[in-house]
Amino acid sequence: MSIKETIKAVGYGLANVAKKPVTVRYPEEKMPIQKRSRGMLSLDLDNCIGCELCFKICPADAIRMQKLGLHLKVNARDEAPAIDFNKCIFCGLCSEICPPIVLHHTHEYDISTADRESLMYTPFDLKKVYLDTVKGNEEEYDIHRREGLTRPPQTAKSPDKQPMTNTQPSAPTKNNDQQKKD
C-alpha cells in the first residue's frame, strides 16, 4: 500500500468517527420499509382465477398449485398457489405476472423460524396474511398504482373506444430502417 492510499484511508476513517452510526439494534429496532419492498407474499384468494402463471414463472420452484374444494365462480380450476418460503427468493415475478393482481408482497421480511414446516403456506394461510396485512392498507402497499398500470379503465363503453393500456413503440422493420437512411 502506497503512502497516498494510507493517507486517504486514514482520512476516510477520521471523517467517519464524528458521524452517527448507521447500524441499528435489530430486532429491537427496525429500519423503515419502502412502499415497494418485496417481503412475504399474501393472496387475495377470493379473486384468484387459478391460472397457474405464478407457478410456471417461479424460478425457485417455490409455488405449487393446491386444490381448494371451494368451487368459486372466478376459479374454474378450483386451485390456488401454495408457497414454500423455504425456497422463495422474493424475486416478485409471481406478483408481476398475476393477471387478477391477487398476489401481493407484504412488508414482513423476518419470517425466520426453527421449524421449516411452518414456512410452507397453503392458499388459506396466504389469504389470512392478506386479510391481516394488505386488506385495508392498499395505499401503504401501493396496490392502486399497480392496478392502474395493468388494468384498462372501466369507463370505456365500446371495444373500439377502449384506450390502449400497453403502448410501446413497434420494433423497427427493415423497410423503416432503409427509409431513414435514404
N, C-alpha and C positions, 0 to 999 in steps of 0.2 A: 504494500500500500504506500502510495507516494505521500509526501508531506501535504500537498494540496488537498488530497482526498481525506486525510486525517483531520485537517483544519475544518473542512466542510462538514464532516461527521460530528465533530465536537460542537461546532456552531449550531447544527441541527438539534443536537441533544440539549444544549443550553437554552435554545429558543423554546423548546417544549417543556422545560422544567416549570416555567411560570404559568403554563396553560392548565386548565381544569382537566382532570382525567376523563377519557372518553368511555371507559368501561362502566358497566352498571352491575349492581349486585343481583344478578339473576339467580333464582327465580323470584326473589322478593320484589325486585324492580323489573319492569319490562320496558323495552323500547317501544315507542309509538309505531303502530302498524299503518302502512299506506293503504289507501282505498282499494287498490287493485292487487294487493298481495295475494299469493296463492297458498292458502292453508288447507286444512282438511276440507273434503268435499261434502256437500249436502245435496239432497234430492227432493224436488217437488214431485212426489210420487203420484199425486192426483192428476197431473198433466203430462206424465211420461207416456210416450207413444210406443215404447219398446222397439225402436228402430234398429238397435244394435250398433249404431255408428260409434258410440263411445267404446264399446267392446272391441270393435275392429281396429280402431285407431290407437289404442293404448300400447305404447312401445314397451312397457314393463310387464305386460300381461297381468295387470292387477285387477282388471274388471272381468267379471263373468256375468252372464245373464241368468237370472233366477226366476222360476215360475212363481206367480203371485197367488193364484187361486181367487182373485177378486172379480174378474170379468168386468173391468172398467170399459166404458164406451170408447174412450180415447185410445186404449191399449188393446188392439186386436190380438196381439200375440200373448197377452197376459203374462208378460215378463218385464223385468226391470233390472238395472245394473246393481250388482253387489260388488263392493270394493274391498280388496285386501290391502290395507295400509302398510303391511309389511313390505309390499312390493312397489307401492305407488311412489313415483318420483316427483309428483306435484308439478308436472310439466304444463298442465292446463289444456292439452289437446282435446280431451273429452268434453270439457265445458265449452270450448270454442266451436266444436263441430255439432253440438246438440241442437237439432232444429227447433224443438219447442222451448229451448232455453230453460231446462229444468235442473241441470247440474250447475251448482254454484260453489265457488271456493269461499270458505269462511276465513275468519282471521285467527282461527285456532291452529297454532303450529306446534304446540308442545303436546304431542299425543304419545309420548314415550311411556312404556309400561314394562313390567317384568313378565307379563303374560301375553305371549304372541297371539293367542286365540282371540283376545279382546280387541285386536286390531282388524279383525275380519267383520265388516259391516254388511248386514243384509239391507235390502231396499227399505225395510221398515225402520232399521236403525238410522239410515241416512235421512229418512223422512223426519224422524224425531230431531235430528241435528238441524234440519231445515226449519222446522217449526220453532225450535228453541233459539236459533241464532239469526237466520236470514229473514224469515217471515216477519213483517212489520218494521224491518230495518233496511228496506230496499235502497234508501238513499245512502246509507253507510256502505253498502256493498256495491253501489254503482250499477244496479241491475237495470234501471230505466235507460241509462246510457247504452248499455249493451243491447237491450231490446230495440232501441231506436236504430241501431246500426244494421240489424239483421232482419227486421220485420218491416214490410211496407206499411204506410199509414192506412188506417181503416176508413178514411174519408172518401176514397175513390169509389165512384158509383158504377162504372163500367170498366171492363178489362182494357179497352183501348185508351182510356184516360188515366190508367194507373201510372204513377210516377216510377221511373226506374230507380231501383234501390242500390244496385251494384254497378255503377258506371265506371268502367275502366277503358282507357284508350285501347283500340284494337291493335294487334300486333302488325308491324309494318309488313306489307306484302312486297313481292319482287317488283311489281308494276309501280307501286308508290315510291320505292327507292330509286327506280330508274327515272321517274318523273322529277324527283328532287334534284338529281344530278344534272338533268338537262337544262 
